[in-house]
């Protein structure tokens, strides 16, 4: 398994993914509201794992520039299809990973990663790369499923079984406390950790971290 196989998985499920409803719409709106409050009109923003561009299209008009990336070319194609017509501020969409971005793409005032970190294969390396892409005192804002805090039956039995038959992607299992420790080790200072869930048992902490 590799990042190439990860890209093929997301290419394959992209159209189905695009049709799926947001499970907690109120929680999602809270995340957007909180993120928008942290961004400035003059900011350069990078979103990693943008999927079909829903969040990028909601936030791009509030900042100076917005680069939205995803490992899946098919996801990016769908995002381009959703781009509004006319002179409306909109993001730049690109098929890329954090590691593939060139130095002159940044630095960024904020990097966003929603439902993203649990899908990368080298979490420590990706966090260090995000740190390098940020400007001094830049913000890394994430909201990530911490599968280590989920029901053990799901992470130890259901997920491996689904991956074995091609119904689930690669996932990295860690707890929220471990994620915070890895962020600090990569050079970040945790400024806030919140739960934006409005229903169910959500194990996706919303974390605001500043580059030290």
PAZAPA-4460 file (N, C-alpha, C; in steps of 0.05 Angstrom, whole numbers, plus 32768, in hexadecimal, padded with zeros to 4 digits):
% residues 212
    n_x    n_y    n_z   ca_x   ca_y   ca_z    c_x    c_y    c_z   seq   type   mol
   8011   7FE8   8000   8000   8000   8000   8012   8019   8000     1      X     A
   8008   802E   7FF2   8018   8046   7FEF   8005   805E   7FEB     2      X     A
   8011   8076   7FE9   8001   808E   7FE4   7FF3   808B   7FC9     3      X     A
   8000   807D   7FB6   7FF3   8079   7F9C   7FDA   8069   7F9E     4      X     A
   7FDB   8054   7FAF   7FC3   8044   7FB3   7FAE   8054   7FC3     5      X     A
   7FB6   8065   7FD5   7FA3   8077   7FE3   7F95   8089   7FCE     6      X     A
   7FA4   8094   7FBC   7F98   80A5   7FA7   7F84   8096   7F96     7      X     A
   7F8B   807D   7F8F   7F78   806D   7F7F   7F5F   8067   7F8E     8      X     A
   7F61   8062   7FA8   7F49   805D   7FB8   7F36   8075   7FB7     9      X     A
   7F41   808D   7FBD   7F30   80A5   7FBD   7F26   80AD   7FA2    10      X     A
   7F36   80A7   7F8D   7F2C   80AB   7F71   7F13   809A   7F6D    11      X     A
   7F15   8081   7F76   7F00   806D   7F71   7EE6   8075   7F7F    12      X     A
   7EE8   8080   7F97   7ECF   8086   7FA7   7EC7   80A3   7FA5    13      X     A
   7ED4   80B3   7F94   7ED0   80D0   7F95   7EB3   80D8   7F8F    14      X     A
   7EA7   80CB   7F7B   7E8B   80D3   7F74   7E78   80CC   7F8A    15      X     A
   7E7B   80B5   7F96   7E6A   80AD   7FAC   7E6F   80C0   7FC4    16      X     A
   7E88   80C6   7FCA   7E8F   80D8   7FDF   7E81   80F3   7FDB    17      X     A
   7E82   80FD   7FC3   7E77   8117   7FBD   7E59   8119   7FC3    18      X     A
   7E4B   8102   7FC0   7E2E   8101   7FC5   7E26   80FD   7FE2    19      X     A
   7E3A   80F6   7FF3   7E33   80F0   800E   7E2E   8109   801E    20      X     A
   7E1B   8108   8030   7E13   811F   8041   7E26   8122   8058    21      X     A
   7E2A   813B   8061   7E3A   8140   8079   7E2B   8135   8091    22      X     A
   7E38   8124   80A1   7E2A   8116   80B7   7E21   8129   80CD    23      X     A
   7E30   813E   80D3   7E29   8151   80E8   7E2B   816D   80DC    24      X     A
   7E17   8176   80CF   7E17   818F   80C1   7E1C   81A6   80D4    25      X     A
   7E0F   81A5   80EB   7E12   81BB   80FF   7E2E   81BC   8109    26      X     A
   7E3A   81A4   810E   7E56   81A4   8117   7E69   81AE   8102    27      X     A
   7E63   81A8   80E9   7E73   81B2   80D2   7E72   81D0   80D0    28      X     A
   7E59   81DB   80D4   7E56   81F8   80D3   7E65   8206   80E9    29      X     A
   7E66   81F9   8100   7E75   8204   8117   7E93   8205   8110    30      X     A
   7E9C   81F0   8104   7EB9   81EF   80FC   7EBF   8205   80E8    31      X     A
   7EAD   8209   80D4   7EB2   821E   80C1   7EB2   823A   80CE    32      X     A
   7E9F   823E   80E0   7E9D   8258   80EE   7EB7   825D   80FE    33      X     A
   7EC0   8249   810D   7ED8   824C   811E   7EF0   8251   810C    34      X     A
   7EF2   8242   80F6   7F09   8245   80E5   7F0A   8261   80D7    35      X     A
   7EF3   8269   80CE   7EF1   8284   80C1   7EF9   829A   80D4    36      X     A
   7EF3   8297   80EE   7EFA   82AB   8102   7F18   82AC   8106    37      X     A
   7F27   8297   8100   7F44   8296   8104   7F53   829F   80EB    38      X     A
   7F46   82A2   80D5   7F53   82AA   80BC   7F4F   82C8   80B7    39      X     A
   7F64   82D4   80AB   7F63   82F1   80A5   7F60   82F5   8087    40      X     A
   7F56   830D   807F   7F51   8313   8063   7F6A   8312   8053    41      X     A
   7F81   8317   805F   7F9B   8316   8050   7FA9   82FC   8051    42      X     A
   7F9D   82E7   805C   7FAB   82CE   8060   7FAD   82BE   8046    43      X     A
   7FC4   82AF   8045   7FC7   829A   8030   7FC2   8280   803E    44      X     A
   7FAF   8270   8033   7FA6   8258   8041   7FAB   8240   802F    45      X     A
   7FB3   822A   803B   7FB6   8210   802E   7FA3   81FC   803C    46      X     A
   7F93   81EE   802D   7F83   81D8   8038   7F8E   81BE   802C    47      X     A
   7F94   81AB   803E   7F9D   8191   8037   7F86   817D   8039    48      X     A
   7F84   816B   8026   7F6E   8157   8026   7F53   8165   8023    49      X     A
   7F51   8176   800E   7F39   8186   800B   7F21   8176   8000    50      X     A
   7F25   815D   7FF7   7F0F   814E   7FEC   7F03   815B   7FD4    51      X     A
   7EE9   815E   7FD4   7EDB   816A   7FBE   7ED7   8188   7FC0    52      X     A
   7EE6   8194   7FD3   7EE7   81B1   7FD4   7ED2   81C0   7FE3    53      X     A
   7EC0   81B2   7FF1   7EAA   81BF   7FFF   7EB4   81D5   8012    54      X     A
   7EC7   81CE   8024   7ED1   81E1   8037   7EE0   81F8   8029    55      X     A
   7EF0   81F1   8016   7F00   8205   8007   7EED   821A   7FFA    56      X     A
   7ED8   8212   7FEE   7EC5   8224   7FE1   7EB7   8236   7FF5    57      X     A
   7EB4   822C   800E   7EA7   823C   8023   7EB9   8251   802F    58      X     A
   7ED3   824C   802F   7EE6   825D   803D   7EF7   826F   802C    59      X     A
   7EFA   8268   8012   7F0D   8276   8001   7F07   8294   7FFE    60      X     A
   7EEE   829C   7FFF   7EE8   82B8   7FFC   7EEF   82C9   8013    61      X     A
   7EF8   82BD   8029   7EFE   82CD   8041   7F1C   82D3   8044    62      X     A
   7F2D   82C9   8032   7F4A   82CC   8034   7F56   82D6   801A    63      X     A
   7F70   82DC   801B   7F7D   82E6   8003   7F80   82D0   7FEE    64      X     A
   7F8A   82B9   7FF6   7F8D   82A3   7FE3   7F88   8288   7FF2    65      X     A
   7F7F   8275   7FE2   7F77   825B   7FEE   7F7F   8245   7FDB    66      X     A
   7F93   8235   7FE2   7F9B   821E   7FD2   7F90   8204   7FDF    67      X     A
   7F7F   81F6   7FD1   7F72   81DE   7FDB   7F7D   81C6   7FCD    68      X     A
   7F88   81B3   7FDC   7F96   819C   7FCF   7F8A   8181   7FD9    69      X     A
   7F8D   816D   7FC8   7F84   8152   7FD0   7F95   813E   7FC0    70      X     A
   7F98   8127   7FCC   7FA8   8111   7FBF   7F99   8106   7FA7    71      X     A
   7F7F   8109   7FA6   7F6E   80FD   7F91   7F68   8110   7F7B    72      X     A
   7F71   810A   7F63   7F6A   811A   7F4B   7F4D   811B   7F46    73      X     A
   7F3F   8105   7F4B   7F22   8105   7F47   7F13   8117   7F5A    74      X     A
   7F1C   8118   7F73   7F10   812A   7F87   7F14   8147   7F7D    75      X     A
   7F2C   814D   7F74   7F31   8168   7F6A   7F20   816F   7F52    76      X     A
   7F1C   815B   7F41   7F0B   8160   7F29   7EEE   8167   7F31    77      X     A
   7EE4   815A   7F46   7EC9   8160   7F50   7EC9   817C   7F5C    78      X     A
   7EDE   8183   7F6B   7EE0   819D   7F77   7EDF   81B3   7F61    79      X     A
   7EED   81AE   7F4B   7EED   81C1   7F35   7ED1   81C4   7F29    80      X     A
   7EC2   81AE   7F28   7EA7   81AF   7F1D   7E95   81C0   7F2F    81      X     A
   7E9B   81C2   7F49   7E8B   81D1   7F5C   7E92   81EE   7F5D    82      X     A
   7EA7   81F6   7F4F   7EB0   8212   7F4F   7E9B   8224   7F44    83      X     A
   7E93   8239   7F52   7E7E   824B   7F48   7E87   825B   7F30    84      X     A
   7E74   8261   7F1E   7E7A   8271   7F07   7E7B   828F   7F0F    85      X     A
   7E89   829F   7EFF   7E8A   82BB   7F03   7EA1   82C4   7F15    86      X     A
   7EA4   82DE   7F1A   7EBA   82E9   7F29   7EB6   82E6   7F47    87      X     A
   7EB5   82CD   7F50   7EB2   82C7   7F6D   7ECC   82BD   7F77    88      X     A
   7ED6   82C8   7F8E   7EEF   82BD   7F99   7EED   829F   7F9E    89      X     A
   7F00   8290   7F94   7EFF   8273   7F97   7F1B   8268   7F9A    90      X     A
   7F1D   8250   7FA4   7F37   8244   7FA9   7F45   823A   7F90    91      X     A
   7F5F   8236   7F91   7F6E   8228   7F7D   7F6E   820B   7F86    92      X     A
   7F65   81F9   7F75   7F65   81DC   7F7B   7F7D   81CF   7F6D    93      X     A
   7F8A   81BC   7F7C   7FA1   81AE   7F71   7FA3   8192   7F7C    94      X     A
   7FAA   817F   7F6B   7FB0   8164   7F74   7FCC   8164   7F80    95      X     A
   7FCF   8161   7F9A   7FE9   8162   7FA7   7FE7   8158   7FC3    96      X     A
   7FFE   8152   7FCF   8000   814C   7FEB   8011   8162   7FF8    97      X     A
   8012   8163   8012   8022   8177   8020   803F   8174   8018    98      X     A
   8048   815B   8015   8064   8156   800E   806B   815E   7FF2    99      X     A
   8057   815F   7FE0   805D   8166   7FC4   805D   8183   7FBE   100      X     A
   8054   8194   7FD1   8052   81B0   7FCC   806F   81BC   7FCB   101      X     A
   8073   81CF   7FB8   808D   81DC   7FB5   8090   81F2   7FCA   102      X     A
   80A9   81F8   7FD1   80AE   820D   7FE5   80A1   8228   7FDE   103      X     A
   80A0   822E   7FC3   8095   8248   7FBB   8076   8249   7FBB   104      X     A
   806A   8232   7FC2   804D   8232   7FC5   8045   8241   7FDF   105      X     A
   8057   8241   7FF2   8052   824E   800C   8063   8267   800F   106      X     A
   8066   8272   8027   805B   8266   803F   803D   826E   8042   107      X     A
   802F   825E   8053   8013   8262   8057   800E   826D   8073   108      X     A
   7FFA   827E   8076   7FF3   8288   8090   7FE2   8274   80A0   109      X     A
   7FD5   8262   8091   7FC5   824D   809E   7FC5   8234   808C   110      X     A
   7FC7   821D   8099   7FC4   8204   808B   7FAC   81F6   8099   111      X     A
   7F99   81EC   8089   7F82   81DE   8093   7F83   81C1   808B   112      X     A
   7F7B   81B0   809E   7F7A   8193   8098   7F62   8187   80A6   113      X     A
   7F4C   8184   8098   7F33   817A   80A3   7F2F   815D   809A   114      X     A
   7F2B   814B   80AD   7F28   812E   80A6   7F3F   8125   8094   115      X     A
   7F57   812C   809D   7F6F   8128   808C   7F85   8118   8099   116      X     A
   7F8D   8120   80B2   7FA6   8115   80BD   7FA5   80F7   80C2   117      X     A
   7F8D   80EC   80C7   7F8C   80CF   80CB   7F90   80BF   80B1   118      X     A
   7F91   80CD   809A   7F94   80C0   8081   7FB1   80C1   8076   119      X     A
   7FC3   80CF   8083   7FDE   80D1   807A   7FEF   80BA   8085   120      X     A
   8002   80B1   8077   8012   809A   807F   8029   80A1   8092   121      X     A
   8034   80B8   808F   804A   80C1   80A1   8040   80DA   80AF   122      X     A
   8032   80D6   80C5   8026   80EC   80D3   803B   8100   80DD   123      X     A
   8050   80F6   80EA   8065   8108   80F4   8071   8118   80DE   124      X     A
   8077   810B   80C7   8083   8118   80B1   8071   812D   80A5   125      X     A
   8057   8127   80A3   8044   8139   8097   8041   8152   80A9   126      X     A
   8041   814E   80C4   803F   8165   80D6   8058   8177   80D3   127      X     A
   806F   816B   80D0   8087   817B   80CD   8086   818A   80B2   128      X     A
   807B   817E   809D   8079   818B   8083   8065   81A3   8085   129      X     A
   804F   819F   8093   803B   81B4   8097   8049   81CC   80A6   130      X     A
   8058   81C5   80BA   8067   81DA   80CA   8079   81EA   80B7   131      X     A
   8086   81DC   80A5   8099   81EA   8092   808A   81FB   807E   132      X     A
   8071   81F4   8077   8062   8203   8064   8056   821D   8070   133      X     A
   8055   821E   808A   8048   8235   8097   805B   824D   809B   134      X     A
   8050   8265   8099   805F   827D   80A0   8064   827D   80BE   135      X     A
   8075   828F   80C7   807A   8292   80E4   8060   8298   80F2   136      X     A
   805A   8289   8108   8042   828C   8118   8029   8284   8109   137      X     A
   802C   8275   80F3   8015   826C   80E4   8005   8257   80F3   138      X     A
   7FEC   8254   80EA   7FDA   8241   80F8   7FD6   8228   80E8   139      X     A
   7FD5   8212   80F6   7FCD   81F8   80EB   7FB2   81F1   80F9   140      X     A
   7F9D   81EF   80E9   7F82   81EA   80F4   7F79   81CF   80E9   141      X     A
   7F72   81BD   80FB   7F6B   81A2   80F3   7F52   8198   8102   142      X     A
   7F45   8185   80F6   7F2F   8177   8103   7F31   815A   80F8   143      X     A
   7F3A   8148   8109   7F43   812E   8100   7F38   8117   8111   144      X     A
   7F2C   8103   8104   7F24   80EB   8114   7F3B   80DE   8122   145      X     A
   7F39   80DC   813C   7F4D   80CE   814C   7F43   80B2   8151   146      X     A
   7F4A   809F   8140   7F3E   8085   8140   7F46   8075   8159   147      X     A
   7F5C   807D   8166   7F64   806F   817E   7F51   8074   8195   148      X     A
   7F40   8089   8193   7F2C   808F   81A7   7F11   8084   81A1   149      X     A
   7F0F   8075   818A   7EF6   8069   8182   7EF1   804E   818F   150      X     A
   7EDA   8043   818B   7ED4   8028   8194   7EE9   8014   8189   151      X     A
   7EF6   8005   819A   7F0B   7FF2   8190   7F00   7FDF   817B   152      X     A
   7EE7   7FD8   817C   7EDC   7FC5   8168   7EDD   7FD1   814C   153      X     A
   7EDA   7FEC   814A   7EDB   7FF9   8130   7EF7   7FF9   8125   154      X     A
   7F0A   8002   8136   7F25   8005   812C   7F35   7FEB   812A   155      X     A
   7F2E   7FD7   813A   7F3D   7FBE   813A   7F31   7FA8   8128   156      X     A
   7F17   7FAB   8122   7F0A   7F96   8113   7EFD   7FA1   80F9   157      X     A
   7EEB   7FB5   80FC   7EDC   7FBE   80E5   7EEE   7FCC   80D0   158      X     A
   7EFF   7FDE   80D9   7F10   7FEC   80C6   7F23   7FDA   80B7   159      X     A
   7F31   7FC8   80C4   7F43   7FB6   80B5   7F34   7FA4   80A1   160      X     A
   7F1C   7F9B   80A9   7F0C   7F8B   8097   7F03   7F9B   807E   161      X     A
   7EFB   7FB3   8082   7EF3   7FC4   806C   7F0A   7FCA   8059   162      X     A
   7F22   7FCF   8065   7F3A   7FD4   8055   7F41   7FBC   8045   163      X     A
   7F3E   7FA5   8050   7F45   7F8C   8043   7F35   7F87   8029   164      X     A
   7F1D   7F91   8028   7F0B   7F8E   8011   7F09   7FA7   8000   165      X     A
   7F1A   7FBB   8006   7F1B   7FD3   7FF6   7F05   7FE7   7FFC   166      X     A
   7EF8   7FE5   8013   7EE2   7FF6   8019   7EEA   800D   802C   167      X     A
   7F03   800E   8034   7F0D   8023   8046   7F29   802A   803E   168      X     A
   7F32   8043   8041   7F4D   804B   803A   7F61   8044   8051   169      X     A
   7F7A   804A   804C   7F8E   8048   8061   7F86   805D   8077   170      X     A
   7F88   8054   8090   7F83   8067   80A6   7F98   8063   80BC   171      X     A
   7FA0   8079   80C8   7FB4   807A   80DD   7FA5   807C   80F7   172      X     A
   7FAB   806A   810A   7F9C   8069   8124   7FAD   8077   8139   173      X     A
   7FA1   808B   8145   7FAE   8099   815B   7F99   80A6   816D   174      X     A
   7FA0   80AC   8185   7F8E   80BA   8198   7F93   80D8   8196   175      X     A
   7F7F   80E7   81A0   7F81   8104   81A0   7F9A   810E   81AF   176      X     A
   7FA0   8101   81C5   7FB7   8109   81D5   7FD1   8104   81C6   177      X     A
   7FD2   80EE   81B7   7FE9   80E8   81A6   7FED   80FD   8190   178      X     A
   7FD6   8104   8184   7FD8   8118   816E   7FE3   8133   8179   179      X     A
   7FDA   813B   8190   7FE4   8154   819C   8002   8152   81A1   180      X     A
   800B   813C   81AB   8027   8138   81B0   8038   8139   8197   181      X     A
   802E   812D   8181   803C   812E   8168   803D   814A   815C   182      X     A
   8027   8159   8160   8027   8175   8156   803C   8185   8165   183      X     A
   803D   8182   817F   8051   8190   818F   806E   8188   8187   184      X     A
   8072   816F   8182   808C   8165   8179   8094   8170   815E   185      X     A
   8080   8176   814D   8086   8181   8133   808A   819F   8133   186      X     A
   8088   81AC   814B   808D   81C9   814D   8075   81DA   8150   187      X     A
   805E   81CF   8158   8046   81DE   815B   803F   81E3   8179   188      X     A
   8031   81F8   817E   8026   81FE   8198   8008   81FB   8196   189      X     A
   7FFC   81EA   81A5   7FDF   81E6   81A4   7FD1   81FE   81B2   190      X     A
   7FC1   820C   81A3   7FB3   8224   81AD   7F97   821D   81B6   191      X     A
   7F8A   820A   81AA   7F6E   8203   81B2   7F67   81E7   81A8   192      X     A
   7F58   81D9   81B8   7F4D   81BF   81B0   7F30   81BF   81B7   193      X     A
   7F1E   81BB   81A4   7F02   81BD   81A8   7EF3   81A5   819B   194      X     A
   7EDB   81A0   81A4   7EC9   818D   8197   7EB3   819C   818A   195      X     A
   7EAF   8198   8171   7E99   81A6   8162   7E81   8194   815C   196      X     A
   7E82   817C   8167   7E6C   8169   8162   7E52   8173   816F   197      X     A
   7E3C   816F   8160   7E22   8176   816B   7E10   815D   816E   198      X     A
   7E1B   8146   8166   7E0C   812D   816A   7E20   8116   8168   199      X     A
   7E19   8100   8175   7E2A   80E8   8175   7E44   80EC   8185   200      X     A
   7E54   80D7   8184   7E6D   80D6   8192   7E84   80DC   817F   201      X     A
   7E8A   80F6   817C   7E9D   80FF   8168   7EB9   80FF   8174   202      X     A
   7ECC   80F0   8167   7EE7   80EF   8171   7EFA   8100   815F   203      X     A
   7EEF   8116   8155   7EFF   8128   8143   7F04   8143   8151   204      X     A
   7F19   8145   8160   7F1F   815F   816D   7F27   8174   8158   205      X     A
   7F1D   818C   815C   7F24   81A3   814C   7F3B   81B0   815B   206      X     A
   7F53   81B0   814E   7F6B   81B9   815A   7F76   81D1   814B   207      X     A
   7F7C   81E6   815A   7F8A   81FE   814F   7FA6   81FE   815B   208      X     A
   7FBA   81FC   8149   7FD6   81FB   8151   7FE5   8212   8143   209      X     A
   7FF7   821E   8152   8007   8234   8146   8025   822B   8143   210      X     A
   8031   8233   812D   804D   822C   8128   805E   823B   813C   211      X     A
   806F   822C   814A   8082   8239   815C   809A   8243   814D   212      X     A
***
